[in-house]
Amino acid sequence: MKAVVYTEYGTPDVLKFREIDKPVPKHNEVLIRVYASTVSAGVVWMRKGEFPGSKFFTVLVRLHFGITKPRRSILGFEFSGVVEGVGEDVRLFKKGDTVFGTTTGLKNGAYADFVCIPEKRKQGVLALLPPDISFEEAAGLPIGGMTALQILIKAKIKAGEKVLIYGASGSVGTYAVQIAKYLGAHVTAVCSIGNFELVSSIGADEVIDYTKEPITKCKEKFDVIFDAVGKIKHSALRPLLKVSGKRLSIYTLTDEKVAYLDLLCTMLSKGKLKIIIDRIYPFEQIVAAHNYVDFGHKKGNVILRH
C-alpha cells in the first residue's frame, strides 16, 4: 500500500511516499481504508519535532516521540474511511461501515491507504460516521472538536457569561466559538479582519481585529478567556478577566472519548455546529498542504483526500 513516511524531523520535504506492506488486523482491530485525513497542529509539531514557543515542551515531545529522529514513521492523527475487515473479537464494527476517529497512541498514523485501529482503547477513538456528513468533514472533527469541548466544559460556562476566544478562526477556535454559543455564552472572537465574516457566521457576537489593536488594550472584562492558539501570556490576559474569571489555554491536558464525539455529533444533527474546512488537498499533494499550514493562517481545518 501507499503511505507517507518520515525518518527525520524538519520541513514538509521530510514527508516521502513509500510502498509498504498492508497491515493485517489483530483479533481486536478494525482495518480501515482511509478516505480522508488532516494536517493538524499536532501533526506539524511531530513533523518538526518541536513544540511552538516552549523549549520545555519540545524536550517532552522529543523524549516521547524520539530524541534525534521520530519513532513513529507514519503521521496523521485524524481520519475517516470505510471498514475493510475486522478481527475475530470485534463486535461493534463490520466490513462496509463508514467510520472516523483518531490514531492517538498507536504506532502508525493515517497518512496511508490503510490503518488498523483497535475497536476500543484508552487513548483514541473510533466511531460510526454520522449521517449527512462527508468523509472530509468527519476527518476534521475529532481532535479540534474534542479539545475545544473539554476545555470549555471544564470552565462550567453559564448562560449569559462573556467569553473571549483568542485565535477564533483556527480549528480549535472555530469549534470553541460554536460550543461557547451552544452553552449560552456571549462570545467575543479575536482574529484578523479577513476572518471576521467566518467567525460571525458561526455565532460570534463581537469580533476584535488583533492586527489593529493589541487585545491587551481591550477595556471589557470577561468571565472566561480561551487562548485557542497558545500565543498570549497569562499576565497579558489577567487584566481582561473579571475577579472570578477563568483563563483557559490550548495547552490544557485533554483526552479522547467516544462520548465527546457523540455530543459533537448531536450538535451537528441539531444544526448547532459546523465543521469549517479551509482547503482540501489530494493526498499526493501532502507536502503542499503542510507548507500551507506552516504559513500559519489556516481557517478551520486543512483536509487530505486519499
C-alpha positions as a Markdown table, in Angstrom:
| # | Residue | x | y | z |
|---|---|---|---|---|
| 1 | Met | 0.0 | 0.0 | 0.0 |
| 2 | Lys | 1.0 | 3.6 | -0.4 |
| 3 | Ala | 2.0 | 5.6 | 2.7 |
| 4 | Val | 3.8 | 8.8 | 3.6 |
| 5 | Val | 6.7 | 8.3 | 6.0 |
| 6 | Tyr | 9.3 | 10.5 | 7.6 |
| 7 | Thr | 12.6 | 9.4 | 9.2 |
| 8 | Glu | 13.8 | 12.8 | 10.3 |
| 9 | Tyr | 12.4 | 16.0 | 11.8 |
| 10 | Gly | 12.1 | 19.1 | 9.6 |
| 11 | Thr | 10.2 | 20.9 | 6.9 |
| 12 | Pro | 7.4 | 19.3 | 4.8 |
| 13 | Asp | 10.0 | 17.9 | 2.5 |
| 14 | Val | 10.8 | 15.2 | 5.0 |
| 15 | Leu | 7.5 | 13.6 | 4.1 |
| 16 | Lys | 8.1 | 10.9 | 1.5 |
| 17 | Phe | 5.8 | 8.5 | -0.3 |
| 18 | Arg | 6.7 | 4.8 | 0.1 |
| 19 | Glu | 5.2 | 1.4 | -0.8 |
| 20 | Ile | 4.8 | -0.6 | 2.4 |
| 21 | Asp | 3.0 | -3.8 | 3.5 |
| 22 | Lys | -0.7 | -3.5 | 4.0 |
| 23 | Pro | -1.5 | -4.0 | 7.7 |
| 24 | Val | -3.4 | -7.1 | 8.9 |
| 25 | Pro | -5.9 | -6.5 | 11.8 |
| 26 | Lys | -5.3 | -8.3 | 15.1 |
| 27 | His | -8.1 | -10.0 | 16.9 |
| 28 | Asn | -9.4 | -6.7 | 18.4 |
| 29 | Glu | -8.6 | -4.4 | 15.5 |
| 30 | Val | -10.5 | -2.8 | 12.6 |
| 31 | Leu | -8.8 | -2.5 | 9.2 |
| 32 | Ile | -9.8 | 0.8 | 7.7 |
| 33 | Arg | -9.4 | 2.1 | 4.1 |
| 34 | Val | -8.6 | 5.7 | 4.7 |
| 35 | Tyr | -10.6 | 8.2 | 2.7 |
| 36 | Ala | -9.5 | 11.5 | 4.4 |
| 37 | Ser | -7.1 | 12.7 | 7.0 |
| 38 | Thr | -5.9 | 16.2 | 8.2 |
| 39 | Val | -2.9 | 18.4 | 8.6 |
| 40 | Ser | -3.5 | 19.3 | 12.2 |
| 41 | Ala | -1.3 | 21.4 | 14.6 |
| 42 | Gly | -0.3 | 18.2 | 16.4 |
| 43 | Val | 0.9 | 16.6 | 13.2 |
| 44 | Val | 3.0 | 19.7 | 12.4 |
| 45 | Trp | 4.6 | 19.6 | 15.9 |
| 46 | Met | 5.5 | 15.9 | 15.4 |
| 47 | Arg | 6.9 | 16.5 | 11.9 |
| 48 | Lys | 9.1 | 19.4 | 13.2 |
| 49 | Gly | 9.9 | 17.7 | 16.4 |
| 50 | Glu | 9.3 | 20.8 | 18.3 |
| 51 | Phe | 6.6 | 22.5 | 20.4 |
| 52 | Pro | 6.0 | 26.1 | 19.4 |
| 53 | Gly | 7.2 | 28.7 | 21.9 |
| 54 | Ser | 8.3 | 26.2 | 24.5 |
| 55 | Lys | 11.7 | 24.6 | 24.9 |
| 56 | Phe | 10.4 | 22.6 | 27.9 |
| 57 | Phe | 7.5 | 21.0 | 25.9 |
| 58 | Thr | 9.9 | 20.4 | 23.0 |
| 59 | Val | 12.1 | 18.3 | 25.2 |
| 60 | Leu | 9.0 | 16.4 | 26.3 |
| 61 | Val | 7.9 | 15.8 | 22.7 |
| 62 | Arg | 11.4 | 14.5 | 21.8 |
| 63 | Leu | 11.5 | 12.2 | 24.9 |
| 64 | His | 8.1 | 10.7 | 24.0 |
| 65 | Phe | 8.4 | 10.6 | 20.2 |
| 66 | Gly | 12.1 | 10.3 | 19.5 |
| 67 | Ile | 15.1 | 12.3 | 20.6 |
| 68 | Thr | 17.1 | 12.5 | 17.4 |
| 69 | Lys | 14.6 | 11.0 | 14.9 |
| 70 | Pro | 10.9 | 10.1 | 15.1 |
| 71 | Arg | 9.9 | 6.7 | 16.4 |
| 72 | Arg | 6.6 | 6.8 | 14.7 |
| 73 | Ser | 7.3 | 7.0 | 11.0 |
| 74 | Ile | 3.7 | 7.5 | 9.7 |
| 75 | Leu | 1.9 | 10.7 | 10.8 |
| 76 | Gly | -1.8 | 11.6 | 10.6 |
| 77 | Phe | -3.9 | 11.8 | 13.8 |
| 78 | Glu | -7.4 | 12.1 | 12.4 |
| 79 | Phe | -9.1 | 10.0 | 9.7 |
| 80 | Ser | -12.3 | 8.9 | 8.1 |
| 81 | Gly | -12.9 | 5.9 | 5.9 |
| 82 | Val | -14.6 | 2.5 | 5.3 |
| 83 | Val | -14.1 | -0.7 | 7.3 |
| 84 | Glu | -12.2 | -3.2 | 5.1 |
| 85 | Gly | -12.1 | -6.0 | 7.6 |
| 86 | Val | -12.3 | -6.8 | 11.3 |
| 87 | Gly | -10.5 | -9.1 | 13.8 |
| 88 | Glu | -12.3 | -12.1 | 15.2 |
| 89 | Asp | -13.1 | -10.4 | 18.5 |
| 90 | Val | -14.5 | -7.2 | 17.1 |
| 91 | Arg | -18.2 | -6.7 | 17.8 |
| 92 | Leu | -19.1 | -3.0 | 17.2 |
| 93 | Phe | -18.0 | -2.7 | 13.6 |
| 94 | Lys | -18.3 | -4.7 | 10.4 |
| 95 | Lys | -17.0 | -4.6 | 6.9 |
| 96 | Gly | -18.5 | -1.7 | 4.9 |
| 97 | Asp | -19.1 | 0.5 | 7.9 |
| 98 | Thr | -18.2 | 4.2 | 7.4 |
| 99 | Val | -16.1 | 5.3 | 10.4 |
| 100 | Phe | -14.0 | 8.2 | 11.7 |
| 101 | Gly | -11.7 | 8.7 | 14.6 |
| 102 | Thr | -8.1 | 9.2 | 15.7 |
| 103 | Thr | -4.8 | 7.3 | 15.8 |
| 104 | Thr | -3.7 | 8.7 | 19.1 |
| 105 | Gly | -1.3 | 6.3 | 21.0 |
| 106 | Leu | -0.8 | 4.0 | 18.0 |
| 107 | Lys | 2.4 | 3.0 | 16.3 |
| 108 | Asn | 1.3 | 4.3 | 12.9 |
| 109 | Gly | -1.0 | 7.1 | 11.7 |
| 110 | Ala | -3.5 | 7.7 | 9.0 |
| 111 | Tyr | -1.2 | 9.0 | 6.2 |
| 112 | Ala | -1.6 | 5.7 | 4.4 |
| 113 | Asp | -4.1 | 3.8 | 2.3 |
| 114 | Phe | -5.0 | 1.6 | 5.2 |
| 115 | Val | -4.7 | 1.8 | 9.0 |
| 116 | Cys | -5.5 | -0.7 | 11.8 |
| 117 | Ile | -7.4 | 0.7 | 14.8 |
| 118 | Pro | -8.3 | -1.2 | 18.0 |
| 119 | Glu | -12.1 | -1.4 | 18.4 |
| 120 | Lys | -11.7 | 0.0 | 21.9 |
| 121 | Arg | -8.7 | 1.7 | 23.6 |
| 122 | Lys | -7.9 | 4.3 | 26.2 |
| 123 | Gln | -6.1 | 6.9 | 24.2 |
| 124 | Gly | -8.0 | 7.3 | 21.0 |
| 125 | Val | -11.5 | 7.0 | 19.5 |
| 126 | Leu | -13.3 | 5.2 | 16.7 |
| 127 | Ala | -17.0 | 5.7 | 15.8 |
| 128 | Leu | -19.5 | 5.3 | 13.1 |
| 129 | Leu | -19.8 | 8.2 | 10.7 |
| 130 | Pro | -22.9 | 10.4 | 11.4 |
| 131 | Pro | -25.5 | 10.7 | 8.7 |
| 132 | Asp | -25.3 | 13.6 | 6.2 |
| 133 | Ile | -21.6 | 14.3 | 6.8 |
| 134 | Ser | -18.8 | 13.8 | 4.2 |
| 135 | Phe | -15.6 | 11.9 | 4.8 |
| 136 | Glu | -13.7 | 15.2 | 4.5 |
| 137 | Glu | -15.8 | 16.9 | 7.2 |
| 138 | Ala | -15.7 | 13.9 | 9.5 |
| 139 | Ala | -11.9 | 13.8 | 9.4 |
| 140 | Gly | -11.7 | 17.4 | 10.6 |
| 141 | Leu | -14.0 | 16.9 | 13.6 |
| 142 | Pro | -12.3 | 14.7 | 16.3 |
| 143 | Ile | -9.3 | 16.4 | 17.7 |
| 144 | Gly | -10.2 | 20.1 | 17.3 |
| 145 | Gly | -13.8 | 19.4 | 18.3 |
| 146 | Met | -13.0 | 17.3 | 21.4 |
| 147 | Thr | -10.2 | 19.7 | 22.5 |
| 148 | Ala | -12.5 | 22.7 | 22.5 |
| 149 | Leu | -15.4 | 20.8 | 24.0 |
| 150 | Gln | -13.4 | 19.5 | 27.0 |
| 151 | Ile | -11.6 | 22.8 | 27.8 |
| 152 | Leu | -14.9 | 24.8 | 27.7 |
| 153 | Ile | -16.8 | 22.2 | 29.7 |
| 154 | Lys | -14.2 | 22.5 | 32.5 |
| 155 | Ala | -15.0 | 26.2 | 32.7 |
| 156 | Lys | -18.6 | 25.4 | 33.6 |
| 157 | Ile | -19.9 | 28.3 | 31.4 |
| 158 | Lys | -23.3 | 29.7 | 32.4 |
| 159 | Ala | -25.8 | 31.3 | 30.1 |
| 160 | Gly | -25.1 | 34.9 | 29.5 |
| 161 | Glu | -21.5 | 34.9 | 30.6 |
| 162 | Lys | -19.0 | 36.7 | 28.5 |
| 163 | Val | -16.4 | 34.5 | 26.8 |
| 164 | Leu | -13.4 | 35.7 | 24.7 |
| 165 | Ile | -11.9 | 33.3 | 22.2 |
| 166 | Tyr | -8.4 | 34.2 | 21.1 |
| 167 | Gly | -7.4 | 32.6 | 17.8 |
| 168 | Ala | -11.1 | 32.1 | 16.8 |
| 169 | Ser | -10.5 | 31.2 | 13.2 |
| 170 | Gly | -8.3 | 28.1 | 13.7 |
| 171 | Ser | -9.5 | 24.5 | 14.0 |
| 172 | Val | -9.9 | 24.6 | 17.8 |
| 173 | Gly | -11.0 | 28.2 | 17.7 |
| 174 | Thr | -13.9 | 27.7 | 15.3 |
| 175 | Tyr | -15.2 | 24.9 | 17.4 |
| 176 | Ala | -14.7 | 26.9 | 20.6 |
| 177 | Val | -16.8 | 29.8 | 19.3 |
| 178 | Gln | -19.7 | 27.4 | 18.4 |
| 179 | Ile | -19.5 | 25.4 | 21.6 |
| 180 | Ala | -19.4 | 28.5 | 23.8 |
| 181 | Lys | -22.6 | 29.8 | 22.0 |
| 182 | Tyr | -24.2 | 26.3 | 22.4 |
| 183 | Leu | -23.5 | 26.7 | 26.2 |
| 184 | Gly | -25.3 | 30.1 | 26.2 |
| 185 | Ala | -22.3 | 32.5 | 26.3 |
| 186 | His | -21.9 | 35.9 | 24.7 |
| 187 | Val | -18.9 | 35.3 | 22.5 |
| 188 | Thr | -16.2 | 37.8 | 21.5 |
| 189 | Ala | -13.9 | 36.4 | 18.9 |
| 190 | Val | -10.3 | 37.6 | 18.3 |
| 191 | Cys | -8.8 | 37.1 | 14.8 |
| 192 | Ser | -7.6 | 39.1 | 11.8 |
| 193 | Ile | -10.1 | 41.2 | 9.8 |
| 194 | Gly | -10.0 | 38.7 | 6.9 |
| 195 | Asn | -11.7 | 36.2 | 9.1 |
| 196 | Phe | -14.5 | 38.4 | 10.6 |
| 197 | Glu | -17.1 | 37.1 | 8.2 |
| 198 | Leu | -16.2 | 33.5 | 9.1 |
| 199 | Val | -16.4 | 33.8 | 12.9 |
| 200 | Ser | -19.5 | 35.9 | 12.7 |
| 201 | Ser | -21.2 | 33.3 | 10.5 |
| 202 | Ile | -20.6 | 30.6 | 13.2 |
| 203 | Gly | -22.0 | 32.7 | 16.1 |
| 204 | Ala | -19.5 | 35.2 | 17.4 |
| 205 | Asp | -21.4 | 38.2 | 18.8 |
| 206 | Glu | -18.5 | 40.6 | 18.6 |
| 207 | Val | -15.2 | 40.4 | 16.7 |
| 208 | Ile | -11.8 | 42.1 | 17.6 |
| 209 | Asp | -9.1 | 42.5 | 15.0 |
| 210 | Tyr | -5.8 | 41.8 | 16.8 |
| 211 | Thr | -3.8 | 43.3 | 14.0 |
| 212 | Lys | -5.2 | 46.7 | 14.6 |
| 213 | Glu | -5.0 | 46.9 | 18.3 |
| 214 | Pro | -3.4 | 44.5 | 20.9 |
| 215 | Ile | -6.0 | 42.5 | 22.8 |
| 216 | Thr | -4.4 | 43.9 | 26.0 |
| 217 | Lys | -5.9 | 47.3 | 25.1 |
| 218 | Cys | -9.5 | 45.9 | 25.4 |
| 219 | Lys | -11.5 | 47.6 | 28.1 |
| 220 | Glu | -14.1 | 44.9 | 28.6 |
| 221 | Lys | -13.9 | 42.3 | 31.3 |
| 222 | Phe | -14.7 | 38.6 | 30.6 |
| 223 | Asp | -15.9 | 35.6 | 32.6 |
| 224 | Val | -13.8 | 33.2 | 30.5 |
| 225 | Ile | -10.9 | 33.8 | 28.2 |
| 226 | Phe | -9.8 | 30.9 | 26.0 |
| 227 | Asp | -6.4 | 31.2 | 24.2 |
| 228 | Ala | -7.1 | 28.7 | 21.4 |
| 229 | Val | -3.6 | 29.1 | 19.8 |
| 230 | Gly | -1.4 | 29.4 | 22.9 |
| 231 | Lys | 0.2 | 32.7 | 21.9 |
| 232 | Ile | -0.7 | 35.0 | 24.7 |
| 233 | Lys | 1.0 | 35.1 | 28.1 |
| 234 | His | -1.2 | 34.7 | 31.2 |
| 235 | Ser | 0.0 | 38.0 | 32.6 |
| 236 | Ala | -1.2 | 39.8 | 29.5 |
| 237 | Leu | -4.7 | 38.4 | 29.7 |
| 238 | Arg | -5.2 | 38.7 | 33.5 |
| 239 | Pro | -6.4 | 42.4 | 33.3 |
| 240 | Leu | -9.2 | 41.3 | 31.0 |
| 241 | Leu | -10.6 | 38.8 | 33.4 |
| 242 | Lys | -13.3 | 39.5 | 36.0 |
| 243 | Val | -12.3 | 38.8 | 39.6 |
| 244 | Ser | -13.7 | 35.3 | 39.4 |
| 245 | Gly | -12.9 | 34.9 | 35.7 |
| 246 | Lys | -11.2 | 31.8 | 34.3 |
| 247 | Arg | -8.3 | 31.7 | 31.8 |
| 248 | Leu | -8.2 | 28.6 | 29.5 |
| 249 | Ser | -5.4 | 27.5 | 27.3 |
| 250 | Ile | -5.0 | 25.2 | 24.3 |
| 251 | Tyr | -2.1 | 23.6 | 26.3 |
| 252 | Thr | -4.6 | 22.1 | 28.8 |
| 253 | Leu | -4.4 | 18.3 | 29.0 |
| 254 | Thr | -7.3 | 16.6 | 27.4 |
| 255 | Asp | -8.3 | 13.1 | 26.5 |
| 256 | Glu | -10.4 | 11.4 | 23.8 |
| 257 | Lys | -13.7 | 9.7 | 24.5 |
| 258 | Val | -16.4 | 8.5 | 22.2 |
| 259 | Ala | -18.9 | 10.2 | 24.5 |
| 260 | Tyr | -17.3 | 13.6 | 23.5 |
| 261 | Leu | -17.7 | 12.7 | 19.8 |
| 262 | Asp | -21.3 | 11.7 | 20.4 |
| 263 | Leu | -22.0 | 15.2 | 21.9 |
| 264 | Leu | -20.4 | 16.9 | 19.0 |
| 265 | Cys | -22.4 | 14.8 | 16.6 |
| 266 | Thr | -25.6 | 15.7 | 18.5 |
| 267 | Met | -24.7 | 19.4 | 18.0 |
| 268 | Leu | -24.2 | 18.7 | 14.3 |
| 269 | Ser | -27.6 | 17.0 | 14.0 |
| 270 | Lys | -29.2 | 20.0 | 15.7 |
| 271 | Gly | -27.5 | 22.4 | 13.3 |
| 272 | Lys | -25.6 | 23.9 | 16.2 |
| 273 | Leu | -22.1 | 23.0 | 14.9 |
| 274 | Lys | -20.4 | 23.4 | 11.5 |
| 275 | Ile | -17.1 | 21.8 | 10.5 |
| 276 | Ile | -15.0 | 24.6 | 8.9 |
| 277 | Ile | -12.8 | 23.4 | 6.1 |
| 278 | Asp | -10.2 | 25.9 | 4.7 |
| 279 | Arg | -8.7 | 23.7 | 1.9 |
| 280 | Ile | -8.9 | 20.2 | 0.6 |
| 281 | Tyr | -5.7 | 18.7 | -1.0 |
| 282 | Pro | -5.3 | 15.4 | -2.8 |
| 283 | Phe | -3.2 | 13.1 | -0.7 |
| 284 | Glu | -0.5 | 13.3 | -3.4 |
| 285 | Gln | -0.1 | 17.0 | -2.5 |
| 286 | Ile | 0.6 | 16.4 | 1.1 |
| 287 | Val | 3.8 | 18.5 | 1.1 |
| 288 | Ala | 1.9 | 21.5 | -0.4 |
| 289 | Ala | -0.7 | 21.0 | 2.3 |
| 290 | His | 1.9 | 21.1 | 5.1 |
| 291 | Asn | 3.6 | 24.1 | 3.6 |
| 292 | Tyr | 0.2 | 25.9 | 3.6 |
| 293 | Val | -0.4 | 25.1 | 7.3 |
| 294 | Asp | 3.2 | 26.1 | 8.1 |
| 295 | Phe | 2.4 | 29.6 | 6.8 |
| 296 | Gly | 0.2 | 29.9 | 9.8 |
| 297 | His | -3.1 | 31.4 | 8.6 |
| 298 | Lys | -5.4 | 28.4 | 8.0 |
| 299 | Lys | -9.1 | 28.8 | 8.8 |
| 300 | Gly | -10.6 | 25.8 | 10.5 |
| 301 | Asn | -9.2 | 22.5 | 9.0 |
| 302 | Val | -7.0 | 21.5 | 6.2 |
| 303 | Ile | -8.0 | 18.1 | 4.8 |
| 304 | Leu | -6.2 | 15.5 | 2.7 |
| 305 | Arg | -8.4 | 13.5 | 0.4 |
| 306 | His | -7.0 | 10.0 | -0.1 |
